[in-house]
Amino acid sequence: MTQFYPAFLDLRGRRALVIGGGAIAEQKVVGLLAAGARVTVISPGVSRRLEDLAAAGTVTIERRPYRPGDLAGAFLAIAATDDRAANRAVWVEAEARGVLLNAVDDLPHCSFIAPAIHRQGDVAVAVSTAGKSPALAVRLRERIGRLIGPEYATLLELLGELRAELARRVPDARIRTRLWYRIVDSDAIELVRRGDVAGARRRIGRLVEAAEEPATRGEGIVYIVGAGPGDPGLITRRGLERLRAAEVVVYDRLVHPDLLEEAADQHPVDRDGPGRPCRRPTKGWRPVRVRAGRGGVRGVARGGRAVRGRSRCDLGHRCARRRGHPRNPPAPCVGVRGRGGS
């Protein structure tokens, strides 16, 4: 199994050479230009778009085949031809000069491979299959794209603005690291998703203020999340975000263990079952007791007292104690608790 080291390259102002002038070469040229590279294309013929880029002075085109010596001064080269003999000649020179080379669909002559990329602003997610299946990489990128929308680019801008200020206001590195995770796991992303960027700023500000006084713990928040009918893949995106952001999870025995693993690495998990109360301390917390079954949520404990009857679920369900209520979640529930303001 080939092991590639994943990396993002800074190509600003660096010389990049593309050998070939067809549709694939055009795609590579556009990507290199977007990264700020100085691009030279070597090919007897080129696409119409490459002609237009050359006419605009964006790229340099040399209308001839590759010849040894063309890689002089290049930082990176891409061989986008169907000629394996030419690819091998480029490979030999690239190895001799220490130039990074990607030969399209010719893995033996590659010193790096190009992943499938999903971008939202400065958020970039790269997917690689080690050159074995570019089609699979594209499909995985598309699935990731449905999860990471433009709201993440906006959130990243907010976080970037905060970075220097946070280093000044929270000098303790351990507290600051925990705070960063608390911010990215908070409902700030949901506020951004709804278009309330100002609300997201306020939410982040409250979290920073709380971190400056770590000994102070205000009232918490209880989230009740429907966990689906046993299949961990059926939880909603918002429910999954709440689960990952929780500090305490109280769950029913019917909740799938794969779902609990989403919280297990970072947060303590408590189980609430028959005759087995939650053992977390209640001071400063709002613990939640959740039971599974068609009857929905039968009791929610707040401040040590069970509250019977209806309660508003975070996902919009109207959960009721009485069996058969038409809006009851038809599945196990996970109680998720997050600290801080609403």
HUMOJO-V297368 format. One record per residue. N is the residue number from 1. PSI is psi in whole degrees, 0 to 359 (NA if undefined). OMEGA is omega in whole degrees, 0 to 359 (999 if undefined). D_FIRST is the distance of its C-alpha to the first C-alpha in whole Angstrom. Layout:
BEGIN
N|PSI|OMEGA|D_FIRST / N|PSI|OMEGA|D_FIRST
END
This chain:
BEGIN
1|127|180|0 / 2|130|178|4 / 3|117|176|6 / 4|144|177|10 / 5|116|181|13 / 6|138|181|15 / 7|154|172|19 / 8|127|185|22 / 9|141|173|24 / 10|105|184|28 / 11|7|183|29 / 12|120|178|32 / 13|359|181|34 / 14|150|181|32 / 15|128|177|32 / 16|138|183|29 / 17|130|176|29 / 18|123|181|28 / 19|112|186|28 / 20|153|185|30 / 21|15|182|32 / 22|199|184|31 / 23|320|180|30 / 24|317|177|27 / 25|319|178|28 / 26|316|179|31 / 27|318|180|28 / 28|321|180|26 / 29|315|180|30 / 30|318|178|31 / 31|321|179|28 / 32|320|178|29 / 33|319|179|32 / 34|332|179|32 / 35|359|177|30 / 36|14|181|33 / 37|155|170|32 / 38|113|193|34 / 39|132|172|33 / 40|133|179|34 / 41|131|177|33 / 42|115|180|33 / 43|142|176|34 / 44|328|178|37 / 45|149|182|37 / 46|163|180|36 / 47|166|181|36 / 48|321|180|40 / 49|322|177|38 / 50|323|175|37 / 51|316|181|40 / 52|320|179|42 / 53|322|178|39 / 54|320|180|41 / 55|329|179|44 / 56|357|180|44 / 57|14|183|43 / 58|326|178|39 / 59|162|174|37 / 60|132|180|38 / 61|130|172|38 / 62|112|189|38 / 63|80|180|39 / 64|167|175|37 / 65|165|175|34 / 66|146|172|32 / 67|151|181|33 / 68|138|182|32 / 69|347|182|33 / 70|337|184|32 / 71|1|180|30 / 72|126|178|32 / 73|358|180|32 / 74|144|173|30 / 75|326|186|27 / 76|146|178|25 / 77|149|176|25 / 78|125|176|23 / 79|105|182|24 / 80|61|180|25 / 81|168|175|26 / 82|7|185|25 / 83|103|181|26 / 84|328|178|23 / 85|319|177|25 / 86|320|178|26 / 87|319|181|23 / 88|320|179|22 / 89|318|178|26 / 90|320|179|25 / 91|315|181|21 / 92|315|179|23 / 93|319|180|26 / 94|318|178|24 / 95|321|181|22 / 96|326|184|25 / 97|352|183|27 / 98|32|180|24 / 99|133|177|24 / 100|134|184|21 / 101|134|169|20 / 102|118|175|19 / 103|116|188|19 / 104|127|180|19 / 105|31|179|17 / 106|70|188|16 / 107|321|180|13 / 108|340|181|13 / 109|33|178|16 / 110|133|168|15 / 111|350|170|15 / 112|156|176|15 / 113|154|183|15 / 114|122|180|17 / 115|169|169|17 / 116|134|188|20 / 117|133|168|22 / 118|127|182|25 / 119|140|167|28 / 120|101|185|31 / 121|232|179|33 / 122|2|173|31 / 123|123|179|29 / 124|126|178|26 / 125|123|182|23 / 126|137|179|19 / 127|127|180|17 / 128|145|173|14 / 129|26|180|11 / 130|31|178|9 / 131|1|185|11 / 132|326|182|11 / 133|86|176|14 / 134|328|180|16 / 135|319|178|19 / 136|320|178|17 / 137|320|179|17 / 138|315|180|21 / 139|320|177|22 / 140|320|177|20 / 141|319|180|22 / 142|322|178|25 / 143|319|177|25 / 144|322|180|25 / 145|330|178|28 / 146|341|179|30 / 147|328|185|29 / 148|97|182|30 / 149|188|183|33 / 150|341|179|35 / 151|332|180|37 / 152|327|175|34 / 153|319|179|35 / 154|316|178|38 / 155|320|180|37 / 156|322|177|35 / 157|318|178|38 / 158|317|181|40 / 159|322|178|38 / 160|321|177|38 / 161|331|187|41 / 162|344|193|41 / 163|309|181|39 / 164|319|180|42 / 165|321|181|44 / 166|322|178|42 / 167|327|180|42 / 168|317|186|45 / 169|332|181|47 / 170|82|186|44 / 171|335|180|44 / 172|118|187|42 / 173|323|181|38 / 174|317|178|37 / 175|320|181|40 / 176|321|178|39 / 177|315|178|35 / 178|323|180|36 / 179|318|179|39 / 180|315|180|36 / 181|324|179|34 / 182|322|179|37 / 183|310|184|38 / 184|338|177|35 / 185|357|183|35 / 186|183|178|39 / 187|14|176|41 / 188|322|180|41 / 189|325|179|38 / 190|323|176|40 / 191|317|177|43 / 192|319|181|42 / 193|328|179|40 / 194|0|180|44 / 195|7|181|45 / 196|72|181|47 / 197|323|178|45 / 198|320|177|48 / 199|323|177|48 / 200|320|177|44 / 201|316|180|46 / 202|319|180|48 / 203|315|178|46 / 204|320|179|44 / 205|320|178|47 / 206|323|178|48 / 207|321|178|45 / 208|317|179|45 / 209|321|179|49 / 210|325|180|48 / 211|333|179|45 / 212|343|176|48 / 213|72|187|50 / 214|340|181|47 / 215|347|183|50 / 216|126|176|51 / 217|115|179|50 / 218|193|179|52 / 219|147|179|52 / 220|185|179|48 / 221|138|175|47 / 222|129|172|47 / 223|136|175|44 / 224|118|188|44 / 225|123|175|41 / 226|126|186|41 / 227|6|178|38 / 228|172|185|38 / 229|34|177|39 / 230|342|180|36 / 231|117|183|33 / 232|343|180|31 / 233|356|184|30 / 234|0|177|34 / 235|147|180|35 / 236|162|179|36 / 237|318|180|34 / 238|320|178|37 / 239|321|179|37 / 240|321|177|34 / 241|318|179|35 / 242|320|181|37 / 243|317|181|35 / 244|333|182|33 / 245|353|187|36 / 246|150|172|38 / 247|334|176|39 / 248|134|176|40 / 249|123|175|39 / 250|124|192|42 / 251|159|178|40 / 252|156|183|42 / 253|342|180|40 / 254|351|179|39 / 255|134|185|37 / 256|134|182|33 / 257|331|178|31 / 258|327|179|28 / 259|322|180|31 / 260|335|179|32 / 261|339|177|29 / 262|334|180|29 / 263|344|192|32 / 264|330|185|31 / 265|334|187|29 / 266|341|190|32 / 267|146|173|35 / 268|144|181|37 / 269|127|177|37 / 270|145|179|41 / 271|135|180|41 / 272|110|181|45 / 273|183|181|46 / 274|121|178|49 / 275|15|184|51 / 276|85|184|48 / 277|160|176|49 / 278|135|185|47 / 279|7|178|47 / 280|148|176|46 / 281|144|185|49 / 282|345|182|51 / 283|124|179|53 / 284|2|181|51 / 285|161|169|49 / 286|86|182|50 / 287|155|179|48 / 288|136|178|47 / 289|123|184|48 / 290|132|176|46 / 291|151|184|46 / 292|173|176|45 / 293|171|183|46 / 294|341|178|48 / 295|355|177|51 / 296|210|182|49 / 297|119|185|49 / 298|343|179|52 / 299|139|176|53 / 300|123|183|52 / 301|122|177|52 / 302|122|181|53 / 303|27|176|55 / 304|359|180|55 / 305|137|180|57 / 306|132|177|56 / 307|114|182|57 / 308|157|177|57 / 309|209|187|58 / 310|151|170|56 / 311|148|182|53 / 312|123|179|51 / 313|148|181|48 / 314|333|182|45 / 315|8|175|44 / 316|356|177|47 / 317|149|169|48 / 318|97|185|52 / 319|132|182|51 / 320|155|180|54 / 321|321|188|55 / 322|142|184|57 / 323|142|174|55 / 324|7|178|54 / 325|132|188|55 / 326|339|181|53 / 327|11|177|51 / 328|144|170|50 / 329|128|184|46 / 330|28|191|45 / 331|174|175|42 / 332|155|178|41 / 333|152|174|42 / 334|127|176|40 / 335|124|184|42 / 336|129|182|41 / 337|128|176|43 / 338|146|185|42 / 339|150|173|44 / 340|192|182|47 / 341|175|183|49 / 342|NA|999|49
END
